[in-house]
Amino acid sequence: MPSTTQSRFANVKLRGFWRSSCTWRTRIALLAKEIPFEYESINILDGEAASADFEKDNPMRQVPILECIDNDTGEKIRIFQSVAIIEFIHEAFPVSGSSLYPSDIVAKARVREIAEVVNAGIQPLQNLSAMALIDELSAGMVEIQLGNGQKFAKRNIESGVEALEKIVVEIRQKVVDPGPFAIGSHNPTLADTFIIPQMYNARRFCVELEEYPMLISVEKACLDHPWFKSSHPDIIKKLE
Ligand SMILES: N[C@@H](CCC(=O)N[C@@H](CS)C(=O)NCC(=O)O)C(=O)O
């Protein structure tokens, strides 16, 4: 791993959970930017993120959180929300590793668009807290049974991946000599960083993915790539 000693920021620590798609996004970004980091597991299934101590660090009671030291001030920096974390990593360590953001303005906007489709349009609707709330609110309703949270999440993932497939197909159509990654690039971008963890979640919710051949093909290329391979939840699960 390269040194980050020339950077203003040091002692990078990621607090997350192996199965959390938002955490996986940030692991991919840290690997892409070749930033060495310490990792702390926060078990969201056991309610660790809901503890009073954790809530002080992130009032949303969610993972991931990125921490580091600002050498200029000696202060501990704490950032949550994967989009903010990934952007911070790119700006805090501008010279190391590879960027997940294309240099072309339009391509950059499109990878951000895909990131937001996942980040704002799909993932929050499959969150543990969202599913629990739906189950709680629908528990007393005669015609609805428990498990609605799970069904709600699955439906949202289905419509989300359907949209993603269309977006990715449309973007790639305009690319001359498309590579295997989402926007037709030859290296993974922010788009892949958000799509692949979402595909992993889609499988967890038993979404039929065969209907989305473009996403399957992008996923295959990414899962063969070292940033995605070594940050994969199945690997991290064994370390937690
Ligand atoms: N949009 C945020 C949200 C963070 C988030 O939703 N994290 C999930 C795991 S992927 C979580 O901690 N869920 C716990 C819960 O819902 O109670 C991000 O991109 O970091």
The ligand as an SDF file (V2000), in Angstrom:
LIG
                    3D

 20 19  0  0  0  0  0  0  0  0999 V2000
  -27.2330    7.0540    1.9990 N   0  0  0  0  0  0  0  0  0  0  0  0
  -26.3700    6.6020    3.0270 C   0  0  0  0  0  0  0  0  0  0  0  0
  -27.0920    5.7720    3.9870 C   0  0  0  0  0  0  0  0  0  0  0  0
  -26.3800    4.8670    4.9840 C   0  0  0  0  0  0  0  0  0  0  0  0
  -27.2280    3.6320    5.1430 C   0  0  0  0  0  0  0  0  0  0  0  0
  -28.4010    3.6170    4.7680 O   0  0  0  0  0  0  0  0  0  0  0  0
  -26.6220    2.5920    5.7160 N   0  0  0  0  0  0  0  0  0  0  0  0
  -27.3380    1.3550    5.9600 C   0  0  0  0  0  0  0  0  0  0  0  0
  -26.4920    0.1690    5.5510 C   0  0  0  0  0  0  0  0  0  0  0  0
  -26.1810    0.1780    3.7960 S   0  0  0  0  0  0  0  0  0  0  0  0
  -27.6010    1.2530    7.4390 C   0  0  0  0  0  0  0  0  0  0  0  0
  -26.7580    1.5730    8.2390 O   0  0  0  0  0  0  0  0  0  0  0  0
  -28.7930    0.7680    7.7890 N   0  0  0  0  0  0  0  0  0  0  0  0
  -29.1830    0.5740    9.1520 C   0  0  0  0  0  0  0  0  0  0  0  0
  -30.6460    0.7160    9.3460 C   0  0  0  0  0  0  0  0  0  0  0  0
  -31.3800    0.9060    8.4120 O   0  0  0  0  0  0  0  0  0  0  0  0
  -31.0500    0.6330   10.5080 O   0  0  0  0  0  0  0  0  0  0  0  0
  -25.0110    6.1930    2.5060 C   0  0  0  0  0  0  0  0  0  0  0  0
  -24.8460    6.2120    1.2880 O   0  0  0  0  0  0  0  0  0  0  0  0
  -24.0860    5.9980    3.3020 O   0  0  0  0  0  0  0  0  0  0  0  0
  1  2  1  0
  2  3  1  0
  2 18  1  0
  3  4  1  0
  4  5  1  0
  5  6  2  0
  5  7  1  0
  7  8  1  0
  8  9  1  0
  8 11  1  0
  9 10  1  0
 11 12  2  0
 11 13  1  0
 13 14  1  0
 14 15  1  0
 15 16  2  0
 15 17  1  0
 18 19  2  0
 18 20  1  0
M  END
$$$$
